[in-house]
């Protein structure tokens, strides 16, 4: 069964931007959006749907995609 545990959520628009079965895939999506718009890291979130908690993306990963 391919269950989607991790959700990328945009607080600004209140939309889900993707559902993923791995945290790595959710982080890739998050970082693609932040790479396109560095201000997006202020309103995008990754949620663990099983635990009902927001997960934090490593600030160094965010810096790496915004340091252009």
N, CA, C and O atoms as a Tripos MOL2 file, in Angstrom:
@<TRIPOS>MOLECULE
protein
  272   271    68     0     0
PROTEIN
NO_CHARGES

@<TRIPOS>ATOM
      1 N           0.8460   -1.1900    0.0000 N.3       1 UNK1
      2 CA          0.0000    0.0000    0.0000 C.3       1 UNK1
      3 C           0.8880    1.2500    0.0000 C.2       1 UNK1
      4 O           1.7560    1.3900    0.8620 O.2       1 UNK1
      5 N           0.6820    2.1280   -0.9310 N.am      2 UNK2
      6 CA          1.4700    3.3540   -1.0510 C.3       2 UNK2
      7 C           0.7130    4.5030   -0.3820 C.2       2 UNK2
      8 O          -0.0930    5.1860   -1.0140 O.2       2 UNK2
      9 N           0.9910    4.7010    0.9060 N.am      3 UNK3
     10 CA          0.2930    5.7130    1.6800 C.3       3 UNK3
     11 C           1.0970    7.0050    1.7060 C.2       3 UNK3
     12 O           2.3260    6.9800    1.7630 O.2       3 UNK3
     13 N           0.4110    8.1040    1.6630 N.am      4 UNK4
     14 CA          1.0610    9.4150    1.6970 C.3       4 UNK4
     15 C           1.0180    9.9560    3.1150 C.2       4 UNK4
     16 O          -0.0200   10.4120    3.5960 O.2       4 UNK4
     17 N           2.1450    9.8970    3.7590 N.am      5 UNK5
     18 CA          2.2480   10.2890    5.1650 C.3       5 UNK5
     19 C           2.6240   11.7530    5.3380 C.2       5 UNK5
     20 O           2.1920   12.3870    6.3010 O.2       5 UNK5
     21 N           3.4190   12.3010    4.4270 N.am      6 UNK6
     22 CA          3.9520   13.6590    4.5810 C.3       6 UNK6
     23 C           3.2460   14.6130    3.6200 C.2       6 UNK6
     24 O           3.0280   14.2930    2.4520 O.2       6 UNK6
     25 N           2.8940   15.7840    4.1320 N.am      7 UNK7
     26 CA          2.1210   16.7660    3.3620 C.3       7 UNK7
     27 C           2.8970   18.0790    3.3260 C.2       7 UNK7
     28 O           3.3790   18.5540    4.3540 O.2       7 UNK7
     29 N           3.0120   18.6580    2.1360 N.am      8 UNK8
     30 CA          3.5620   20.0120    2.0060 C.3       8 UNK8
     31 C           2.3520   20.9410    1.9440 C.2       8 UNK8
     32 O           1.5050   20.8260    1.0580 O.2       8 UNK8
     33 N           2.2930   21.8590    2.8980 N.am      9 UNK9
     34 CA          1.1400   22.7410    3.0680 C.3       9 UNK9
     35 C           1.5710   24.1950    2.9590 C.2       9 UNK9
     36 O           2.6050   24.5900    3.5000 O.2       9 UNK9
     37 N           0.7760   24.9830    2.2600 N.am     10 UNK10
     38 CA          1.0190   26.4220    2.1130 C.3      10 UNK10
     39 C           0.0230   27.1650    3.0030 C.2      10 UNK10
     40 O          -1.1660   27.2270    2.6930 O.2      10 UNK10
     41 N           0.5110   27.7250    4.1060 N.am     11 UNK11
     42 CA         -0.3740   28.4690    5.0150 C.3      11 UNK11
     43 C          -0.9780   29.6890    4.3430 C.2      11 UNK11
     44 O          -2.1040   30.0700    4.6620 O.2      11 UNK11
     45 N          -0.2600   30.3050    3.4300 N.am     12 UNK12
     46 CA         -0.7270   31.5210    2.7770 C.3      12 UNK12
     47 C          -1.9900   31.2680    1.9540 C.2      12 UNK12
     48 O          -2.9790   31.9870    2.0910 O.2      12 UNK12
     49 N          -1.9530   30.2560    1.1090 N.am     13 UNK13
     50 CA         -3.1180   29.9490    0.2680 C.3      13 UNK13
     51 C          -4.0290   28.9030    0.8980 C.2      13 UNK13
     52 O          -5.1510   28.6960    0.4370 O.2      13 UNK13
     53 N          -3.5540   28.2460    1.9430 N.am     14 UNK14
     54 CA         -4.2760   27.1710    2.6380 C.3      14 UNK14
     55 C          -4.4920   25.9570    1.7390 C.2      14 UNK14
     56 O          -5.5020   25.2600    1.8400 O.2      14 UNK14
     57 N          -3.5200   25.7180    0.8560 N.am     15 UNK15
     58 CA         -3.5760   24.5830   -0.0710 C.3      15 UNK15
     59 C          -2.4940   23.5710    0.2650 C.2      15 UNK15
     60 O          -1.4090   23.9160    0.7330 O.2      15 UNK15
     61 N          -2.8240   22.3160    0.0130 N.am     16 UNK16
     62 CA         -1.8130   21.2730    0.0590 C.3      16 UNK16
     63 C          -1.1030   21.2840   -1.2850 C.2      16 UNK16
     64 O          -1.7490   21.2690   -2.3320 O.2      16 UNK16
     65 N           0.2170   21.3090   -1.2590 N.am     17 UNK17
     66 CA          0.9960   21.3550   -2.4910 C.3      17 UNK17
     67 C           1.4900   19.9810   -2.8980 C.2      17 UNK17
     68 O           2.0290   19.8130   -3.9920 O.2      17 UNK17
     69 N           1.3130   19.0010   -2.0360 N.am     18 UNK18
     70 CA          1.7120   17.6490   -2.3620 C.3      18 UNK18
     71 C           1.5960   16.7290   -1.1670 C.2      18 UNK18
     72 O           1.6860   17.1600   -0.0170 O.2      18 UNK18
     73 N           1.3950   15.4580   -1.4570 N.am     19 UNK19
     74 CA          1.3600   14.4020   -0.4490 C.3      19 UNK19
     75 C           2.4000   13.3650   -0.8450 C.2      19 UNK19
     76 O           2.4630   12.9590   -2.0050 O.2      19 UNK19
     77 N           3.2160   12.9340    0.1140 N.am     20 UNK20
     78 CA          4.3580   12.0910   -0.1880 C.3      20 UNK20
     79 C           4.4670   10.9490    0.8130 C.2      20 UNK20
     80 O           4.0730   11.0830    1.9720 O.2      20 UNK20
     81 N           4.9990    9.8370    0.3590 N.am     21 UNK21
     82 CA          5.1800    8.6900    1.2490 C.3      21 UNK21
     83 C           6.5040    8.7550    2.0080 C.2      21 UNK21
     84 O           6.6880    8.0270    2.9830 O.2      21 UNK21
     85 N           7.4330    9.6220    1.5740 N.am     22 UNK22
     86 CA          8.7030    9.7690    2.2900 C.3      22 UNK22
     87 C           8.9630   11.2370    2.6170 C.2      22 UNK22
     88 O           8.5260   12.1450    1.9100 O.2      22 UNK22
     89 N           9.6840   11.4310    3.7050 N.am     23 UNK23
     90 CA         10.0610   12.7890    4.0990 C.3      23 UNK23
     91 C          10.9960   13.3960    3.0610 C.2      23 UNK23
     92 O          10.9180   14.5920    2.7790 O.2      23 UNK23
     93 N          11.8710   12.5900    2.4960 N.am     24 UNK24
     94 CA         12.8200   13.0980    1.4970 C.3      24 UNK24
     95 C          12.0850   13.6880    0.2950 C.2      24 UNK24
     96 O          12.4650   14.7450   -0.2080 O.2      24 UNK24
     97 N          11.0500   13.0190   -0.1610 N.am     25 UNK25
     98 CA         10.2790   13.5220   -1.3030 C.3      25 UNK25
     99 C           9.5470   14.8130   -0.9370 C.2      25 UNK25
    100 O           9.4570   15.7290   -1.7540 O.2      25 UNK25
    101 N           9.0310   14.8870    0.2770 N.am     26 UNK26
    102 CA          8.3520   16.1060    0.7280 C.3      26 UNK26
    103 C           9.3380   17.2670    0.8130 C.2      26 UNK26
    104 O           9.0120   18.3880    0.4230 O.2      26 UNK26
    105 N          10.5410   17.0040    1.3220 N.am     27 UNK27
    106 CA         11.5560   18.0480    1.3950 C.3      27 UNK27
    107 C          11.9710   18.5260    0.0090 C.2      27 UNK27
    108 O          12.1830   19.7210   -0.1940 O.2      27 UNK27
    109 N          12.0870   17.6120   -0.9410 N.am     28 UNK28
    110 CA         12.4260   18.0040   -2.3170 C.3      28 UNK28
    111 C          11.3900   18.9710   -2.8680 C.2      28 UNK28
    112 O          11.7420   19.9770   -3.4840 O.2      28 UNK28
    113 N          10.1140   18.6710   -2.6500 N.am     29 UNK29
    114 CA          9.0380   19.5610   -3.1170 C.3      29 UNK29
    115 C           9.1450   20.9210   -2.4280 C.2      29 UNK29
    116 O           9.1090   21.9580   -3.0910 O.2      29 UNK29
    117 N           9.2760   20.9190   -1.1110 N.am     30 UNK30
    118 CA          9.4150   22.1420   -0.3280 C.3      30 UNK30
    119 C          10.5660   22.9970   -0.8640 C.2      30 UNK30
    120 O          10.4140   24.2010   -1.0730 O.2      30 UNK30
    121 N          11.7140   22.3580   -1.0810 N.am     31 UNK31
    122 CA         12.9000   23.0890   -1.5280 C.3      31 UNK31
    123 C          12.7690   23.5950   -2.9630 C.2      31 UNK31
    124 O          13.3480   24.6280   -3.2990 O.2      31 UNK31
    125 N          12.0240   22.8960   -3.8130 N.am     32 UNK32
    126 CA         11.7760   23.4070   -5.1770 C.3      32 UNK32
    127 C          10.9890   24.7110   -5.1180 C.2      32 UNK32
    128 O          11.3110   25.6640   -5.8280 O.2      32 UNK32
    129 N           9.9660   24.7570   -4.2800 N.am     33 UNK33
    130 CA          9.1760   25.9860   -4.1420 C.3      33 UNK33
    131 C          10.0130   27.1120   -3.5420 C.2      33 UNK33
    132 O           9.9290   28.2540   -3.9940 O.2      33 UNK33
    133 N          10.8120   26.8000   -2.5350 N.am     34 UNK34
    134 CA         11.6450   27.8230   -1.9000 C.3      34 UNK34
    135 C          12.7400   28.2930   -2.8530 C.2      34 UNK34
    136 O          13.1070   29.4670   -2.8360 O.2      34 UNK34
    137 N          13.2560   27.4100   -3.6690 N.am     35 UNK35
    138 CA         14.2530   27.8070   -4.6600 C.3      35 UNK35
    139 C          13.6860   28.7710   -5.6790 C.2      35 UNK35
    140 O          14.3860   29.6710   -6.1420 O.2      35 UNK35
    141 N          12.4150   28.5920   -6.0330 N.am     36 UNK36
    142 CA         11.7570   29.4810   -6.9920 C.3      36 UNK36
    143 C          11.3530   30.8040   -6.3560 C.2      36 UNK36
    144 O          11.3380   31.8390   -7.0240 O.2      36 UNK36
    145 N          11.0220   30.7730   -5.0560 N.am     37 UNK37
    146 CA         10.6180   31.9800   -4.3410 C.3      37 UNK37
    147 C          11.1420   31.8840   -2.9100 C.2      37 UNK37
    148 O          10.5120   31.2430   -2.0680 O.2      37 UNK37
    149 N          12.2840   32.5100   -2.6190 N.am     38 UNK38
    150 CA         12.8880   32.3840   -1.2920 C.3      38 UNK38
    151 C          11.9900   32.8100   -0.1270 C.2      38 UNK38
    152 O          12.2070   32.3690    1.0010 O.2      38 UNK38
    153 N          11.0030   33.6440   -0.3730 N.am     39 UNK39
    154 CA         10.1060   34.0320    0.7140 C.3      39 UNK39
    155 C           9.1120   32.9220    1.0670 C.2      39 UNK39
    156 O           8.4240   33.0070    2.0840 O.2      39 UNK39
    157 N           9.0360   31.8980    0.2430 N.am     40 UNK40
    158 CA          8.0830   30.8050    0.4800 C.3      40 UNK40
    159 C           8.4050   30.0310    1.7520 C.2      40 UNK40
    160 O           7.5120   29.4130    2.3310 O.2      40 UNK40
    161 N           9.6550   30.0500    2.2000 N.am     41 UNK41
    162 CA          9.9800   29.2970    3.4230 C.3      41 UNK41
    163 C           9.2770   29.8640    4.6490 C.2      41 UNK41
    164 O           9.2360   29.2140    5.6930 O.2      41 UNK41
    165 N           8.7290   31.0580    4.5360 N.am     42 UNK42
    166 CA          7.9980   31.6630    5.6560 C.3      42 UNK42
    167 C           6.5760   31.1180    5.7800 C.2      42 UNK42
    168 O           5.9780   31.2060    6.8520 O.2      42 UNK42
    169 N           6.0200   30.5500    4.6860 N.am     43 UNK43
    170 CA          4.6340   30.0830    4.7570 C.3      43 UNK43
    171 C           4.4250   28.6390    4.3040 C.2      43 UNK43
    172 O           3.2980   28.1430    4.3280 O.2      43 UNK43
    173 N           5.4880   27.9640    3.8950 N.am     44 UNK44
    174 CA          5.3610   26.5460    3.5600 C.3      44 UNK44
    175 C           5.7190   25.6980    4.7680 C.2      44 UNK44
    176 O           6.5850   26.0560    5.5650 O.2      44 UNK44
    177 N           5.0330   24.5610    4.8880 N.am     45 UNK45
    178 CA          5.2660   23.6560    6.0020 C.3      45 UNK45
    179 C           5.2250   22.2210    5.5010 C.2      45 UNK45
    180 O           4.5710   21.9160    4.5040 O.2      45 UNK45
    181 N           5.9310   21.3490    6.2020 N.am     46 UNK46
    182 CA          5.8190   19.9120    5.9760 C.3      46 UNK46
    183 C           5.1950   19.3230    7.2300 C.2      46 UNK46
    184 O           5.6600   19.5610    8.3440 O.2      46 UNK46
    185 N           4.1340   18.5510    7.0280 N.am     47 UNK47
    186 CA          3.4380   17.9100    8.1410 C.3      47 UNK47
    187 C           3.5750   16.4120    8.0630 C.2      47 UNK47
    188 O           3.4950   15.8240    6.9840 O.2      47 UNK47
    189 N           3.7840   15.7900    9.2140 N.am     48 UNK48
    190 CA          3.7420   14.3360    9.3550 C.3      48 UNK48
    191 C           2.3040   14.0010    9.7280 C.2      48 UNK48
    192 O           1.8800   14.2390   10.8590 O.2      48 UNK48
    193 N           1.5590   13.4540    8.7860 N.am     49 UNK49
    194 CA          0.1380   13.1950    8.9970 C.3      49 UNK49
    195 C          -0.0990   12.1130   10.0440 C.2      49 UNK49
    196 O          -1.1260   12.1330   10.7220 O.2      49 UNK49
    197 N           0.8230   11.1750   10.1900 N.am     50 UNK50
    198 CA          0.6610   10.1200   11.2000 C.3      50 UNK50
    199 C           0.7740   10.6830   12.6190 C.2      50 UNK50
    200 O           0.0070   10.3090   13.5070 O.2      50 UNK50
    201 N           1.7280   11.5750   12.8180 N.am     51 UNK51
    202 CA          1.9670   12.1320   14.1540 C.3      51 UNK51
    203 C           1.2280   13.4420   14.3930 C.2      51 UNK51
    204 O           1.1210   13.8950   15.5320 O.2      51 UNK51
    205 N           0.7120   14.0600   13.3150 N.am     52 UNK52
    206 CA          0.0020   15.3250   13.4550 C.3      52 UNK52
    207 C           0.9030   16.4700   13.8850 C.2      52 UNK52
    208 O           0.4860   17.3580   14.6290 O.2      52 UNK52
    209 N           2.1590   16.4420   13.4060 N.am     53 UNK53
    210 CA          3.0990   17.4980   13.7880 C.3      53 UNK53
    211 C           3.7480   18.1170   12.5490 C.2      53 UNK53
    212 O           3.8880   17.4840   11.5030 O.2      53 UNK53
    213 N           4.1340   19.3740   12.7180 N.am     54 UNK54
    214 CA          4.8840   20.0760   11.6760 C.3      54 UNK54
    215 C           6.3540   19.7200   11.8250 C.2      54 UNK54
    216 O           6.8920   19.7140   12.9320 O.2      54 UNK54
    217 N           6.9980   19.4240   10.7060 N.am     55 UNK55
    218 CA          8.4110   19.0820   10.6990 C.3      55 UNK55
    219 C           9.2160   20.2720   10.1940 C.2      55 UNK55
    220 O           8.7390   21.0480    9.3660 O.2      55 UNK55
    221 N          10.4170   20.4080   10.6910 N.am     56 UNK56
    222 CA         11.2780   21.5190   10.2830 C.3      56 UNK56
    223 C          12.2740   21.0500    9.2330 C.2      56 UNK56
    224 O          12.8320   19.9570    9.3260 O.2      56 UNK56
    225 N          12.4840   21.8950    8.2400 N.am     57 UNK57
    226 CA         13.4790   21.6210    7.2070 C.3      57 UNK57
    227 C          14.7950   22.2330    7.6710 C.2      57 UNK57
    228 O          14.8260   23.3550    8.1770 O.2      57 UNK57
    229 N          15.8670   21.4920    7.4940 N.am     58 UNK58
    230 CA         17.1950   21.9410    7.8920 C.3      58 UNK58
    231 C          17.4850   23.3050    7.2600 C.2      58 UNK58
    232 O          17.4380   23.4290    6.0360 O.2      58 UNK58
    233 N          17.7840   24.3260    8.0610 N.am     59 UNK59
    234 CA         18.0710   25.6660    7.5290 C.3      59 UNK59
    235 C          19.2100   25.6740    6.5080 C.2      59 UNK59
    236 O          19.2150   26.5060    5.6010 O.2      59 UNK59
    237 N          20.1680   24.7650    6.6420 N.am     60 UNK60
    238 CA         21.2700   24.7090    5.6840 C.3      60 UNK60
    239 C          20.7740   24.2810    4.3100 C.2      60 UNK60
    240 O          21.2830   24.7570    3.2950 O.2      60 UNK60
    241 N          19.7920   23.3910    4.2640 N.am     61 UNK61
    242 CA         19.2120   22.9810    2.9840 C.3      61 UNK61
    243 C          18.4690   24.1510    2.3440 C.2      61 UNK61
    244 O          18.5370   24.3440    1.1300 O.2      61 UNK61
    245 N          17.7630   24.9280    3.1580 N.am     62 UNK62
    246 CA         17.0480   26.1090    2.6510 C.3      62 UNK62
    247 C          18.0620   27.1290    2.1200 C.2      62 UNK62
    248 O          17.8800   27.6860    1.0370 O.2      62 UNK62
    249 N          19.1210   27.3670    2.8830 N.am     63 UNK63
    250 CA         20.1580   28.3150    2.4540 C.3      63 UNK63
    251 C          20.7990   27.8860    1.1420 C.2      63 UNK63
    252 O          21.1080   28.7240    0.2950 O.2      63 UNK63
    253 N          20.9980   26.5830    0.9740 N.am     64 UNK64
    254 CA         21.6450   26.0770   -0.2350 C.3      64 UNK64
    255 C          20.8250   26.3810   -1.4910 C.2      64 UNK64
    256 O          21.3980   26.6550   -2.5450 O.2      64 UNK64
    257 N          19.4930   26.3380   -1.3930 N.am     65 UNK65
    258 CA         18.6750   26.6030   -2.5880 C.3      65 UNK65
    259 C          18.3820   28.0810   -2.7830 C.2      65 UNK65
    260 O          17.9570   28.4840   -3.8660 O.2      65 UNK65
    261 N          18.5990   28.8960   -1.7610 N.am     66 UNK66
    262 CA         18.3070   30.3330   -1.8930 C.3      66 UNK66
    263 C          19.5580   31.1770   -2.0750 C.2      66 UNK66
    264 O          19.4570   32.3910   -2.2540 O.2      66 UNK66
    265 N          20.7230   30.5690   -2.0330 N.am     67 UNK67
    266 CA         21.9910   31.3130   -2.0910 C.3      67 UNK67
    267 C          22.4660   31.5560   -3.5280 C.2      67 UNK67
    268 O          23.6540   31.4210   -3.8210 O.2      67 UNK67
    269 N          21.5650   31.9040   -4.3980 N.am     68 UNK68
    270 CA         21.9610   32.1550   -5.7940 C.3      68 UNK68
    271 C          22.1550   33.6320   -6.0560 C.2      68 UNK68
    272 O          22.4890   34.0210   -7.1750 O.2      68 UNK68
@<TRIPOS>BOND
     1     1     2 1
     2     2     3 1
     3     3     4 2
     4     3     5 am
     5     5     6 1
     6     6     7 1
     7     7     8 2
     8     7     9 am
     9     9    10 1
    10    10    11 1
    11    11    12 2
    12    11    13 am
    13    13    14 1
    14    14    15 1
    15    15    16 2
    16    15    17 am
    17    17    18 1
    18    18    19 1
    19    19    20 2
    20    19    21 am
    21    21    22 1
    22    22    23 1
    23    23    24 2
    24    23    25 am
    25    25    26 1
    26    26    27 1
    27    27    28 2
    28    27    29 am
    29    29    30 1
    30    30    31 1
    31    31    32 2
    32    31    33 am
    33    33    34 1
    34    34    35 1
    35    35    36 2
    36    35    37 am
    37    37    38 1
    38    38    39 1
    39    39    40 2
    40    39    41 am
    41    41    42 1
    42    42    43 1
    43    43    44 2
    44    43    45 am
    45    45    46 1
    46    46    47 1
    47    47    48 2
    48    47    49 am
    49    49    50 1
    50    50    51 1
    51    51    52 2
    52    51    53 am
    53    53    54 1
    54    54    55 1
    55    55    56 2
    56    55    57 am
    57    57    58 1
    58    58    59 1
    59    59    60 2
    60    59    61 am
    61    61    62 1
    62    62    63 1
    63    63    64 2
    64    63    65 am
    65    65    66 1
    66    66    67 1
    67    67    68 2
    68    67    69 am
    69    69    70 1
    70    70    71 1
    71    71    72 2
    72    71    73 am
    73    73    74 1
    74    74    75 1
    75    75    76 2
    76    75    77 am
    77    77    78 1
    78    78    79 1
    79    79    80 2
    80    79    81 am
    81    81    82 1
    82    82    83 1
    83    83    84 2
    84    83    85 am
    85    85    86 1
    86    86    87 1
    87    87    88 2
    88    87    89 am
    89    89    90 1
    90    90    91 1
    91    91    92 2
    92    91    93 am
    93    93    94 1
    94    94    95 1
    95    95    96 2
    96    95    97 am
    97    97    98 1
    98    98    99 1
    99    99   100 2
   100    99   101 am
   101   101   102 1
   102   102   103 1
   103   103   104 2
   104   103   105 am
   105   105   106 1
   106   106   107 1
   107   107   108 2
   108   107   109 am
   109   109   110 1
   110   110   111 1
   111   111   112 2
   112   111   113 am
   113   113   114 1
   114   114   115 1
   115   115   116 2
   116   115   117 am
   117   117   118 1
   118   118   119 1
   119   119   120 2
   120   119   121 am
   121   121   122 1
   122   122   123 1
   123   123   124 2
   124   123   125 am
   125   125   126 1
   126   126   127 1
   127   127   128 2
   128   127   129 am
   129   129   130 1
   130   130   131 1
   131   131   132 2
   132   131   133 am
   133   133   134 1
   134   134   135 1
   135   135   136 2
   136   135   137 am
   137   137   138 1
   138   138   139 1
   139   139   140 2
   140   139   141 am
   141   141   142 1
   142   142   143 1
   143   143   144 2
   144   143   145 am
   145   145   146 1
   146   146   147 1
   147   147   148 2
   148   147   149 am
   149   149   150 1
   150   150   151 1
   151   151   152 2
   152   151   153 am
   153   153   154 1
   154   154   155 1
   155   155   156 2
   156   155   157 am
   157   157   158 1
   158   158   159 1
   159   159   160 2
   160   159   161 am
   161   161   162 1
   162   162   163 1
   163   163   164 2
   164   163   165 am
   165   165   166 1
   166   166   167 1
   167   167   168 2
   168   167   169 am
   169   169   170 1
   170   170   171 1
   171   171   172 2
   172   171   173 am
   173   173   174 1
   174   174   175 1
   175   175   176 2
   176   175   177 am
   177   177   178 1
   178   178   179 1
   179   179   180 2
   180   179   181 am
   181   181   182 1
   182   182   183 1
   183   183   184 2
   184   183   185 am
   185   185   186 1
   186   186   187 1
   187   187   188 2
   188   187   189 am
   189   189   190 1
   190   190   191 1
   191   191   192 2
   192   191   193 am
   193   193   194 1
   194   194   195 1
   195   195   196 2
   196   195   197 am
   197   197   198 1
   198   198   199 1
   199   199   200 2
   200   199   201 am
   201   201   202 1
   202   202   203 1
   203   203   204 2
   204   203   205 am
   205   205   206 1
   206   206   207 1
   207   207   208 2
   208   207   209 am
   209   209   210 1
   210   210   211 1
   211   211   212 2
   212   211   213 am
   213   213   214 1
   214   214   215 1
   215   215   216 2
   216   215   217 am
   217   217   218 1
   218   218   219 1
   219   219   220 2
   220   219   221 am
   221   221   222 1
   222   222   223 1
   223   223   224 2
   224   223   225 am
   225   225   226 1
   226   226   227 1
   227   227   228 2
   228   227   229 am
   229   229   230 1
   230   230   231 1
   231   231   232 2
   232   231   233 am
   233   233   234 1
   234   234   235 1
   235   235   236 2
   236   235   237 am
   237   237   238 1
   238   238   239 1
   239   239   240 2
   240   239   241 am
   241   241   242 1
   242   242   243 1
   243   243   244 2
   244   243   245 am
   245   245   246 1
   246   246   247 1
   247   247   248 2
   248   247   249 am
   249   249   250 1
   250   250   251 1
   251   251   252 2
   252   251   253 am
   253   253   254 1
   254   254   255 1
   255   255   256 2
   256   255   257 am
   257   257   258 1
   258   258   259 1
   259   259   260 2
   260   259   261 am
   261   261   262 1
   262   262   263 1
   263   263   264 2
   264   263   265 am
   265   265   266 1
   266   266   267 1
   267   267   268 2
   268   267   269 am
   269   269   270 1
   270   270   271 1
   271   271   272 2
@<TRIPOS>SUBSTRUCTURE
     1 UNK1         2 RESIDUE 1 A UNK
     2 UNK2         6 RESIDUE 1 A UNK
     3 UNK3        10 RESIDUE 1 A UNK
     4 UNK4        14 RESIDUE 1 A UNK
     5 UNK5        18 RESIDUE 1 A UNK
     6 UNK6        22 RESIDUE 1 A UNK
     7 UNK7        26 RESIDUE 1 A UNK
     8 UNK8        30 RESIDUE 1 A UNK
     9 UNK9        34 RESIDUE 1 A UNK
    10 UNK10       38 RESIDUE 1 A UNK
    11 UNK11       42 RESIDUE 1 A UNK
    12 UNK12       46 RESIDUE 1 A UNK
    13 UNK13       50 RESIDUE 1 A UNK
    14 UNK14       54 RESIDUE 1 A UNK
    15 UNK15       58 RESIDUE 1 A UNK
    16 UNK16       62 RESIDUE 1 A UNK
    17 UNK17       66 RESIDUE 1 A UNK
    18 UNK18       70 RESIDUE 1 A UNK
    19 UNK19       74 RESIDUE 1 A UNK
    20 UNK20       78 RESIDUE 1 A UNK
    21 UNK21       82 RESIDUE 1 A UNK
    22 UNK22       86 RESIDUE 1 A UNK
    23 UNK23       90 RESIDUE 1 A UNK
    24 UNK24       94 RESIDUE 1 A UNK
    25 UNK25       98 RESIDUE 1 A UNK
    26 UNK26      102 RESIDUE 1 A UNK
    27 UNK27      106 RESIDUE 1 A UNK
    28 UNK28      110 RESIDUE 1 A UNK
    29 UNK29      114 RESIDUE 1 A UNK
    30 UNK30      118 RESIDUE 1 A UNK
    31 UNK31      122 RESIDUE 1 A UNK
    32 UNK32      126 RESIDUE 1 A UNK
    33 UNK33      130 RESIDUE 1 A UNK
    34 UNK34      134 RESIDUE 1 A UNK
    35 UNK35      138 RESIDUE 1 A UNK
    36 UNK36      142 RESIDUE 1 A UNK
    37 UNK37      146 RESIDUE 1 A UNK
    38 UNK38      150 RESIDUE 1 A UNK
    39 UNK39      154 RESIDUE 1 A UNK
    40 UNK40      158 RESIDUE 1 A UNK
    41 UNK41      162 RESIDUE 1 A UNK
    42 UNK42      166 RESIDUE 1 A UNK
    43 UNK43      170 RESIDUE 1 A UNK
    44 UNK44      174 RESIDUE 1 A UNK
    45 UNK45      178 RESIDUE 1 A UNK
    46 UNK46      182 RESIDUE 1 A UNK
    47 UNK47      186 RESIDUE 1 A UNK
    48 UNK48      190 RESIDUE 1 A UNK
    49 UNK49      194 RESIDUE 1 A UNK
    50 UNK50      198 RESIDUE 1 A UNK
    51 UNK51      202 RESIDUE 1 A UNK
    52 UNK52      206 RESIDUE 1 A UNK
    53 UNK53      210 RESIDUE 1 A UNK
    54 UNK54      214 RESIDUE 1 A UNK
    55 UNK55      218 RESIDUE 1 A UNK
    56 UNK56      222 RESIDUE 1 A UNK
    57 UNK57      226 RESIDUE 1 A UNK
    58 UNK58      230 RESIDUE 1 A UNK
    59 UNK59      234 RESIDUE 1 A UNK
    60 UNK60      238 RESIDUE 1 A UNK
    61 UNK61      242 RESIDUE 1 A UNK
    62 UNK62      246 RESIDUE 1 A UNK
    63 UNK63      250 RESIDUE 1 A UNK
    64 UNK64      254 RESIDUE 1 A UNK
    65 UNK65      258 RESIDUE 1 A UNK
    66 UNK66      262 RESIDUE 1 A UNK
    67 UNK67      266 RESIDUE 1 A UNK
    68 UNK68      270 RESIDUE 1 A UNK
